[in-house]
């Protein structure tokens, strides 16, 4: 496992930040973000897939009232791929009985999907070697989050209760200056004296939220349940050497 | 240091000013004076909550005013969360011995 990895630094791998607005479709957006990133890594081809297709064609018909990333992957497998966002755009509400999957050409598809081990070191290794993955976390602390690395405890962010899916795009350690600044500006002596290891996560609440649409969680203590459901699609047939490696 | 308005009752002037900034920054308007007063209450509660999180956080995170500062915790969960707890997730089978493509 490399010490740092940030897929945002690789050209045209991570698609722009999406905004779910008042539609409970984080699960569909996280899966779409995952497929887009893997497709771009694998084929060097920029695709933006249809989140709306995932909502309209969900087998459970939940659409904007909630779901899970595995529902999205099953929809992609059942429909043999996904249309483009351009052809089948996001409408901010689902039409579960009006699945238009057959109407449009597929621009991306997956071979299958897997759940990774709940070990943060294994997750980091997979992320660095294969690309971004989806995770589901307790989003309680995100309502008031502005920036920086969230380091919570099970009592401040229950890891057993997870309710928001996002894309894990990298990991690193906070610079010493950032930690020092935090120490200087806070009266709390509990602030970190050493660099804090963190995960970089892509959210779906628009680019004006958090750190340009992203946020960071402490890495190493299952912060907010990040290891509970690490899922990813698999795109293309397995190869020994991937065309791109994660930038440090 | 407080301002009385018919709509919202006595409020610290500073809070009302910050709420005004919030409304401008995130393009918020409310349907009635009663709704405005309710949202202002929630906003005040959320700023206090953000302050508490700031004190409790062990990392370098900063908490404060966000686009969701006029929502209750319940509303935030209902609007942006999953809204349901997974009863089950797909059975993950035992890893096969061969990594070769096409073999079951």
Interface residues (C-beta under 8 A of the other chain):
Chain A: X20 X22 X24 X26 X27 X62 X65 X66 X67 X68 X70 X74 X114 X115 X136 X139 X140 X141 X143 X144 X145 X146 X147 X148 X149 X150 X151 X152 X153 X156 X161 X163 X164 X165 X174 X178 X179 X181 X182 X186 X188 X190 X191 X192 X196 X198 X205 X206 X208 X209 X216 X218 X229 X237 X238
Chain B: X46 X49 X50 X53 X54 X55 X56 X57 X58 X59 X60 X61 X62 X63 X64 X65 X66 X67 X68 X69 X71 X73 X76 X77 X78 X79 X80 X81 X82 X83 X84 X85 X86 X89 X90 X92 X99 X101
